[in-house]
Amino acid sequence: MAVPLDEGPPGRRRVGPFWIEEGPGALIAGAAIVVLFAVLFILAVAMRPA
């Protein structure tokens, strides 16, 4: 029997076969990864060979 999308442990959400943690930790980690890639891209553009 399938698990409905709105049932599960508190602080978690089911989307398809995946459980998604809800909370500030995942949001902060995702934002840090985006910022890291943005900084690396800017450095790569700024330091490209002339």
ABEGO torsion letter per residue (X at the ends): XBBBAABEBBGBBBBEABBBBBEAAAAAAAAAAAAAAAAAAAAAAAABBX
